[in-house]
Amino acid sequence: MVIVVIGAGAGLSAAAGLTYGGKRFTDNFGEFIEKYGSAYMSDMYSAGFYPFPTEEAKWGYWSKHVWLNGIEPDALLLYRELYALVNEKPHFVLTTNVDKGLPDSLLYGSEMSCLR
């Protein structure tokens, strides 16, 4: 039996349009940028390393980050097209992404630390 193995990282999400910076960041994290400064809050990745002064502030940031990138968006077109190529074949996805782009796939995400 042949199993298709897909390795994917942040580049796949970026290619699909799920960007971490620019207008998408400033539109959604304006209150954090205003409060903590644009030098520290330049994009969603960098902002995740900010030493927030309280647990509430840290988890306020991360809950918004997770919502925008892993819960709220539907599967993006690029993910749907990739899935269409493998959905009838045995497949396994190894990814560093935390998004949900490949439905009904056996998925291991190193940042998620889970199997689905």
C-alpha positions as CSV (number, residue, x, y, z in Angstrom):
1,M,0.0,0.0,0.0
2,V,1.2,3.5,-0.8
3,I,0.6,6.3,1.7
4,V,0.9,9.9,0.7
5,V,2.9,11.9,3.3
6,I,2.5,15.7,3.2
7,G,4.9,17.9,5.1
8,A,3.7,21.5,5.5
9,G,4.8,24.5,7.5
10,A,4.0,28.2,7.8
11,G,4.9,28.7,4.1
12,L,1.8,26.8,3.1
13,S,-0.5,29.0,5.2
14,A,1.2,32.1,3.9
15,A,0.8,30.9,0.3
16,A,-2.8,30.3,1.0
17,G,-3.3,33.9,2.3
18,L,-3.2,33.4,6.0
19,T,-0.7,36.2,6.7
20,Y,0.7,37.1,10.2
21,G,1.6,40.7,9.4
22,G,0.5,43.8,7.6
23,K,-3.1,45.0,7.5
24,R,-4.4,41.8,8.8
25,F,-2.3,42.2,12.0
26,T,-2.9,45.9,12.4
27,D,-6.7,45.6,11.9
28,N,-7.0,42.8,14.5
29,F,-4.4,43.7,17.1
30,G,-4.6,47.5,17.1
31,E,-5.3,47.7,20.9
32,F,-2.1,45.6,21.6
33,I,0.0,47.7,19.2
34,E,-1.3,50.9,20.9
35,K,-0.7,49.6,24.4
36,Y,2.6,47.9,24.0
37,G,4.2,49.7,21.0
38,S,4.7,48.9,17.4
39,A,8.4,48.1,18.0
40,Y,7.2,45.0,19.9
41,M,4.0,44.4,18.1
42,S,5.1,44.2,14.5
43,D,3.3,40.9,13.5
44,M,1.5,38.0,15.1
45,Y,4.6,35.8,15.3
46,S,6.9,38.4,17.0
47,A,4.1,39.7,19.3
48,G,3.8,36.2,20.7
49,F,7.2,36.6,22.4
50,Y,6.3,39.9,24.1
51,P,6.7,39.7,27.9
52,F,3.1,40.6,28.7
53,P,2.8,42.2,32.2
54,T,-0.1,39.9,33.3
55,E,-1.5,36.5,32.6
56,E,-4.7,38.1,31.5
57,A,-2.9,40.3,28.9
58,K,-0.9,37.3,27.6
59,W,-3.9,35.1,27.2
60,G,-6.0,37.9,25.8
61,Y,-3.4,38.1,23.0
62,W,-3.1,34.4,22.5
63,S,-6.9,33.8,22.5
64,K,-7.3,36.3,19.7
65,H,-4.3,34.8,17.8
66,V,-5.7,31.3,18.0
67,W,-9.2,32.5,17.1
68,L,-8.0,34.3,14.0
69,N,-5.6,31.6,12.7
70,G,-7.1,28.3,13.9
71,I,-10.8,28.6,14.7
72,E,-12.4,31.4,12.7
73,P,-11.1,30.8,9.2
74,D,-12.6,28.1,7.0
75,A,-10.2,25.9,5.1
76,L,-8.5,28.1,2.6
77,L,-8.6,27.3,-1.2
78,L,-5.0,26.1,-1.4
79,Y,-5.7,23.6,1.4
80,R,-9.0,22.4,-0.2
81,E,-7.1,21.9,-3.5
82,L,-4.4,19.9,-1.8
83,Y,-6.9,17.9,0.0
84,A,-8.8,17.1,-3.2
85,L,-5.5,15.6,-4.5
86,V,-5.2,13.1,-1.6
87,N,-8.7,12.6,-0.1
88,E,-9.3,9.3,-1.9
89,K,-5.8,8.0,-1.0
90,P,-4.3,6.9,2.3
91,H,-2.5,10.0,3.6
92,F,-0.8,11.5,6.6
93,V,0.0,15.2,7.2
94,L,3.0,16.3,9.3
95,T,2.8,20.1,9.9
96,T,4.1,22.8,12.1
97,N,0.9,24.7,11.5
98,V,-2.0,25.0,13.9
99,D,-4.6,25.8,11.3
100,K,-7.3,23.4,10.2
101,G,-6.7,23.3,6.5
102,L,-6.9,19.6,5.7
103,P,-10.2,18.2,6.9
104,D,-10.6,14.5,7.7
105,S,-6.9,14.0,7.4
106,L,-4.7,12.0,9.8
107,L,-2.9,15.1,11.0
108,Y,0.1,15.6,13.4
109,G,0.9,19.1,14.2
110,S,4.1,19.6,16.3
111,E,2.8,22.9,17.7
112,M,-0.5,21.3,18.5
113,S,1.0,18.1,20.0
114,C,-2.0,16.1,19.1
115,L,-3.3,13.6,16.6
116,R,-6.6,14.0,15.0
